[in-house]
Each structure stands twice: as structure tokens, then as C-alpha cells.
Amino acid sequence: MDIKSLATQLIMSKIGGANDSGAAASALDDLAGGSDGFDLGDIVGKFNGAGGDLASKAKSWLGDGANDAISPAQLQDAIGSDKIEAFASKLGIGKEEASSSLSQILPDLIDKSSQGGNLLGSLGGAKGLASKFFK
């Protein structure tokens, strides 16, 4: 199982309206990478590119310590209101619900997909990665 499949399952388990795995996967593609497909590094890059507080939040998610929280408004600032709106539309939920849910999901998703400050570092393959999400 790859990271996109795991992210799709996480989205479906955390967002009430997300009951179609195809729609959830497509929404993730649009949110993180667009036409290039799902790329969690793209989201981390958006936070790092925003600099300041948003970059430090992303660093906390990549690191092995505690994760800094992010507000729905900060999430929209980093990712872009248009991307959040497209994500919400594909899932049939409102933009506010999408922002709120993603502000809770993304720190955990990035944290569980990283180790020692790097995405997908030494996680023991797909089985190891899945065990971090679904304990």
C-alpha cells in the first residue's frame, strides 16, 4: 500500500462526507500536486515556501517531536483557498469543513509519513507505514 492509498483511507475515516475512495483520491491529487498526481512533498513545500510560522509548523510535523497545530485559516494561506475549495467540492463538503478537517489531518499525515525530518525515511516499507497510521 502506498502513501496515496493510506492518505485516501485517512481522509475517508476523518471526513464524514468522504465515502467514495475515487473522489477522495482525486481530491488529494488536486490538493497535493494536481496533474502530476499526489505528492505530499508538494504540500510540505507550500508551507516551507510560505516561510515564518508556517515553515516552522511543517518542520515540527517532519521532525520526531511534538507537532505544532495549524488553524484552518493558516492552512488556506499555505495551500491556497482555491485548492481547498476544489478539494471540498470533490468530496461534497463545505470549504470550512474541508479546511477544519485538513488542519487536523495534515500534521498527522506528514508526521506519520516522515522520520528524522525527511518524508518517507526508514519507515519499514508500506507495512511499516500502514502500522503508523492504523494503530
C-alpha positions in Angstrom: 0.0 0.0 0.0 1.5 3.4 -1.0 1.2 6.7 0.8 -1.6 7.9 -1.5 -3.7 4.9 -0.6 -3.0 5.5 3.1 -3.8 9.2 2.8 -7.1 8.3 1.0 -8.1 6.0 3.8 -7.2 8.6 6.4 -9.3 11.2 4.6 -12.2 8.8 4.3 -12.0 7.9 8.0 -11.8 11.5 9.2 -14.2 13.4 6.9 -17.8 12.3 7.2 -18.8 13.1 3.6 -15.8 11.3 2.1 -17.3 7.9 1.4 -16.1 7.5 -2.2 -12.4 6.4 -2.4 -12.2 7.6 -6.0 -13.4 11.0 -5.1 -11.1 11.2 -2.1 -8.1 10.1 -4.2 -8.9 12.7 -6.9 -9.4 15.4 -4.3 -5.9 14.5 -2.8 -4.4 14.7 -6.3 -5.8 18.2 -6.8 -4.7 19.3 -3.3 -1.2 17.9 -3.4 0.3 18.1 -6.9 -2.6 18.5 -9.3 -1.9 17.0 -12.7 1.3 15.4 -11.5 -0.7 13.2 -9.0 -0.4 13.0 -5.3 2.8 14.5 -3.8 3.0 15.0 -0.1 6.3 16.9 -0.6 4.3 19.5 -2.6 2.2 20.3 0.5 5.3 20.5 2.7 6.9 22.7 0.1 3.9 25.1 0.2 4.4 25.5 3.9 8.1 25.9 3.7 7.6 28.4 0.8 5.3 30.5 3.0 8.1 31.0 5.5 7.9 32.1 9.1 5.4 30.4 11.4 4.1 28.1 8.6 7.5 26.8 7.8 8.3 26.1 11.4 5.0 24.2 11.7 5.9 22.0 8.8 9.3 21.4 10.3 7.6 20.2 13.5 5.5 17.7 11.6 8.5 16.3 9.8 10.6 16.1 13.0 10.3 13.4 15.6 9.0 15.7 18.4 5.6 17.2 19.1 3.5 18.5 16.1 2.5 22.2 16.1 -1.2 22.8 15.4 -2.4 24.8 12.4 -5.6 26.7 12.1 -7.9 26.3 9.1 -7.1 29.9 8.1 -3.3 29.2 8.1 -3.9 26.1 6.1 -5.8 28.1 3.5 -3.0 30.7 3.4 -0.4 28.0 2.8 -2.2 25.7 0.3 -4.5 28.2 -1.3 -8.1 28.9 -0.9 -8.8 27.7 -4.5 -7.2 24.3 -3.8 -9.2 23.9 -0.6 -12.4 24.7 -2.4 -11.7 22.2 -5.2 -10.9 19.6 -2.5 -14.1 20.3 -0.7 -16.1 20.2 -3.9 -14.8 16.8 -4.9 -15.9 15.4 -1.5 -19.2 17.2 -1.4 -18.5 19.1 1.7 -18.1 22.8 2.5 -14.9 24.7 2.3 -14.9 25.4 6.0 -15.4 21.7 6.9 -12.6 20.8 4.5 -10.2 23.4 6.0 -11.0 22.4 9.5 -10.6 18.7 8.8 -7.4 19.2 6.8 -5.9 21.3 9.6 -6.3 18.2 11.8 -5.3 15.6 9.2 -2.3 17.1 7.5 0.0 17.4 10.5 -0.6 13.8 11.4 -0.3 12.6 7.8 3.0 14.4 7.3 4.3 13.3 10.8 3.4 9.6 10.1 5.0 9.8 6.7 8.3 11.1 7.9 11.1 10.3 10.2 14.1 12.4 11.3 12.9 15.4 9.3 12.6 13.6 6.0 9.4 12.4 4.2 9.2 8.6 3.9 12.5 7.9 5.6 13.2 4.5 7.0 9.5 3.6 7.7 9.9 -0.1 7.0 8.1 -0.1 3.7 4.4 0.0 3.2 3.7 -2.3 6.1 5.7 -0.1 8.5 4.0 3.0 7.1 0.5 1.4 7.5 1.2 0.4 11.1 1.9 4.1 11.9 -1.5 5.2 10.7 -3.7 2.5 11.9 -2.5 1.6 15.4 
